Amino acid sequence: MNHYILADNQDITRIGLISLVKEVNDRAQIVEAADYSELQSLLRAYPRSVVVVDYSLFNFMSINHFLNMKSGAKESVWLLFSYEPEEYFLRQILLADPTFSVVLKQSSGTQVKDALGSIAAEDVYWCDYAESVMKARFTKEESPGPLTASEKVILREIALGKTTKEIAFKKNLSFHTVNTHRRNIYQKLGVNSMNEATRFALQAGLIDLMEYYI
């Protein structure tokens, strides 16, 4: 495969990735996606491609949302490239689709190149961390716990129809922080959409019907 889609909105990371991709494949044709909609468009334009994505930096609504995007791009191969993800999250992803490759951003350049080379050859690459997560026994202690006070505040804003950007501005938080809270909330509640999260917020009394319909 010679087409690479770099789905990461951190400039320094993309510059480093471009350099490593060119070392691995001097015929590589590289395009960049700075957000979810750009990634969708590029997958349509380049269906047979290597996708290098940092899940945590994109506004995916849930794990299933992310998995559905990959399953819809059947000819592509995907590399999860992020800082050490939560074990529960990574296990859910790899149990659902073990064809994902995984390497960490804090890995050495050699390891990242090994991962890029493997997926370009359509082989699966799991770094040591991913291997250890999948070998570890699943315990109840690893299951998501109750919502924190901060997550309840964010859930209330989500239920009132606020976007991630609006919540970040209102609460003086970074987009990334709010997005992380959103993913954790969905995971803990076992929901896949804003509507499901809103129903929980109503049932839990975090908002009332009057607020919801205003």
N, C-alpha and C positions, 0 to 999 in steps of 0.2 A: 504494500500500500504506500502511495506517495502523497496522498492528501492528508493533512493534519489540521484539525480544528482545536485551537487552544482556547478553552472556555475558563478564563481566569481574569478577573478584573483588577488584578494587582500588576502595575506596569513592570516593576522590577522582576517579578516572577516570570512574566511573559517574555521579557528580554532574555533571561537566563534559559528558558525553555527553548526559545528559537535557536539559540546557540547550540544547545545540546542536540536538538532534533537534526540540525544541519551536520553535526559531527557523526550522527548515526546514519543519516540518509542524505547524501548531497544532492539528490534529485527531489527532495521534499518540497511540496507546494503547501505553504502554511497560510492559514486564514485565522482570524481572531474573533472571538465572540465576547463582548463585554457584558452581555446580559442574556436573560432567558429567551427573549424574542429573537435576538440575533442568532443564538444557538439553534433555535428551531429553523430559521431561514437557511442557515448554512448546512444543516443536516439534509434539507430538501435539495439544496444545490449540489452537495457532495455526499451522496448516500453511502458511498464506499470510502470510508475515511477512518483515520485514527483520531479518537476524541479524547483529549486530555482535559479533565474537568475537576475543579474544586467545588464540590457540592455546597460547601458552607458559604460560598460567596454569591450564590445564585438564589433567586426567590422561588425555590421549589416549595410547594405547599405541604408536601409530605413525602415520605419514602416511596409510597406507591406512585405518586406523581413523577418522581425521578425515574423509577423503574419503567413506567409506561413510556416515557420518552425514549429510553434506550430500546425497549422492545419494539417500538415503532420504527427504529432505524436498524433494521435487521442485518444490513450489510456492513455496518460499522463495528469497530472494536473500541472498547472504552478503558481508560486508565483513570482511576480515582487518585488525585494528586492533591493532598492537603496535609495540614498539620495533624498530629495524632488524633484520629477521630475517636469518639466514644466507642467502647467495645460493643455495647448493645446495638448501637446504630450500625457499625460495620458488620456485625454478625447477621443482622436482619438483611442487609444488602446482599451479602455473599451467600446466605442460605437461599434467598429468593432467586439470585442469578449468579452462580459461581463463575461465569465467564468474565466478570469484571476483573481487571488487573488492579493492583494497589501498590503504590509507593508513597512514602512520606516526603513532605517538603524539606524536612531536616535530614533526609538521606544524603549520602555522598553523591557527587556528580557521577561517579562510576555506576552506582546503583540505579540512578535515574536513567542513565544511558542503557543499562541492561534491561530495564523495564521497557523503555521505548523500543529497543531492538526486538524484544520478545513479542510485543503486541503488533509491531509492524509485520512480523512473520506470522501473525495470527495465533500466537501462543499466549497462554495466560501466565501472568507474572504476579506472584504475591510476595511482598516484602516479609521480613522476619516477623514484624509486628502483626501483620494480617495472618500469617501462619499460626502464630501463638494464640491469637484470638479465636481462630476456628478450632484449634485443638483443645482449648480450655473448656471445661465442663460448664454447661449453662446452669446457673443456680438462681433461686428465687431472689437472692440479694442483688442480682444484676438487673432485675426487673425495674422499670421506672417507678419512682416513688411519687408521693403526692405533690401537687403544684406548690411552688414556693410563693411567698407573698408577691414578689416581683412578677412572677408568671401570671398570677391572678389579675394583677393590674393590667398587664399586656392583653390577657384574654378578654378582659372587659372592653378594652379599646377595639380589639378585633371584632367582638360581637356587635359593637356599635358601628361597624362598617368602616373603620379607619384603615388606611393602607399602612404598610410598613414604614414608608417615608413619612407619613403624617404622624404616626406614633413616635417615631424617632425625634421629629421636630418638637412635638408637644412635651415629651418626657426628657428632652435634652440628652438623648442617647444616640449612639452610632447606629447606622442602618444595619451593620453586621450584628450588633448586640440584640436588636429587636428581632432580626431574622432568626438568630439562634434561639431566643425565647420562643418564637412561633413554632419552630421545629420541635423543641422540647415539649411544648404544650400538646401539640398534635400527637407526639409519641406517647406521652404519659396518659392522655385520654383515649388513645387508640382510635383516633378519628383521622379522616383524610381530607376534610374540607372545612371551609369557614362556616358553612351552614350547620355541620355537626358540632363544631366547637361552640357556635352560638346557642344551640339547643342546650348544651351542657351549662353554659353561663346563665341561661334563663332558669334552668332547673336548680342550679346552685345558689340562685339569688344574687349573682354578681351584677346583674342588671334587671330592671323590671320591664314589664310590657310597655308601659308608658314611654320610657326612654327609647325602647327598641323601635317603636312606631313613629317617633317624632322625626 
